[in-house]
Amino acid sequence: MKSFSIIILIFMMNFEGNSQQFYSKKEPFAHTFSIVARDTVTGEMGVAVQSHWFSVGSLVAWGEAGVGVVATQSFINPSFGPRGLSLLKNGLTPQMAVKSLLELDEGREVRQLAILDAQGNVAAYTGENCIEMAGHIVGDNFSVQANLMEKNTVWPAMAEAFKNSEGNLAERLLIALEAAQKEGGDIRGKQSAAILVVKAKSTNSWEDKVVDLRVEDNENPLKEMRRLLTIHTAYEYMNKGDLAVETGNNKLAKEYYMKAQQLNPDNLEMKYWYAVTLTNNGELTEAKQIFKQIFKQNNKWRILIPRLLKAKLLVVSEKQLAEILNL
């Protein structure tokens, strides 16, 4: 009965998406390189991409926590993203999903597609008419794919870089993209990039995305993505610090705020909340040195100080308050 239901589902999806199944010159390009991968420790799944095309992430990268990720590129069929995820949710393997999506697609020979599920199973396809250099490599819990590359060594370089990389999944995905660019990348150049990482299991829809970053238009999108990913990590530490403050653990908050500053040392707000935490920990002397530097650069942070008292985010005596405000 289940097999019959899946067959009906595939038929209905192909029928409903029929208007997008036929190759047309109006379809968006995404001649590009990408990777889909799963972290075998955390179970997180991700997709990352760079291209010489505006806002490539909005077209190529798709993912859903607890389900899988999809990269659809070359002459894109954007419906492959949501439809591929739907097929996975309904019990198809990535291999079956790729086959069913391409079966009735008359543009299949100019498509490139990779699908990975929550168990790390992965399938990929490169159409015969994708512009050279084009190809893909399916590995353990990952797949790399590329088309319109300067050299046919681009996607093998991505595969090796990912296999030998360390860190969280977003970091490893970016390392793979950087390896591709170092090998020559897209023969036309570079313009946009994206990284999407989702959780192994869905909890709350607003918490299911671990990383969702895009560089829409930049002369060096991977350099900008590296900057954004660093800032993203810093703010993750800030969020953890805020949570520690909520639970009254100012010592732990101090640690997290310090880690955030180390990653983003020029951010005044990170310095500010670190100084607030120091003050609440009784380390006013060190805090005042930081406050003084901050107020010198932007006096509005001084104006904010009394407001923190009412919100009970800053606990000081009247004397200590005066010392801070008179810096």
Steps between C-alpha positions, in 0.01 A plus 500: 500500500785740588678431168178574313460828692853606410436427132185714512695779677771501233239508224312789659819702563615452142157595373468807721852616414457428130527867400856502637609169352594622155829666426471863401754774439304705751599267784754645745864409462709384792821378342680444822661271755327368808513241777237314699621329815411354840696525825529142625536617862216752532284377214472855366458527123616782278528635148744767382550663162689769310431630151551784255129575525297736717343356819589141420392377845136593441485255209750221566494423874208325672479322834267384775593381848453128550447449127797593282658754267489561125724682252339567161721678245621545142178599316301495823168335552415680828217257574758225557574657841159482671389195301818312582453567871137393476599171340750433780233573762275246333752220522700513179875459503714773341562265206127452447432872545762599241368243253136605542577872467697451179280235342243736348733800470582570136776731618677223691813509285576858606419441868731430789349371823612363836278374785607385847270362772511497879678163506780625279385318188578709195445499124617737228449552128679698228325532165695426183448853368616687811772740388850365550685465714224323689467202731435376850642271767286313752681414821421388853227734627570762231492587133680773307387619157608768256447622146654770279822467697840617385649153555372148562698489824263739681252254644766239592677778693174572683456134592852469639474827691174396663625153594813648661329795670423556868252715689123532492310422181469862383876545535570180307260598222675833462839330492374289207382810313831675563686198362290516183576867450870443562492235227357752251127486573242631255670597174291822488607618846304538822205703628288335770508220758282335763521258792197327650527255792198334663466285810496121503149506646231763486415663832338837441483640148664825611794306647554241227754701300846497656655728236328688218740748340506654153728730309286628216745715302866543585836513322630232736197312638695232686713756681180678601341167598801426720448837671127439545551150636747635756251766608224240509708287737573804716131578534429139587731554798314824576170311498641243740627783719156661504346169601752468782404849619133400499580208730716716727829335403713810441823303521400285204365807319841664537667202330262506206520876453879480504498233228269718291737797531798291401327419171366852443730738692376825342135450595408760766185323611687180579748700707214682672319191623828349606566810712147479645562139597833590659322767704237253617780262596658767721788567261425872465859618454546296181148584386557875528801482271284337233206737556732799461619379160144431387360838615784678321398339172123525547347692790157343450625191681548724808139620469385138501662423837220632731238317295668170582433557869124499451525184292719346776771423247750714693530476878707782655490743788432870442869568553603239244241633254645848535852366443390338175303798373785743578756310295 
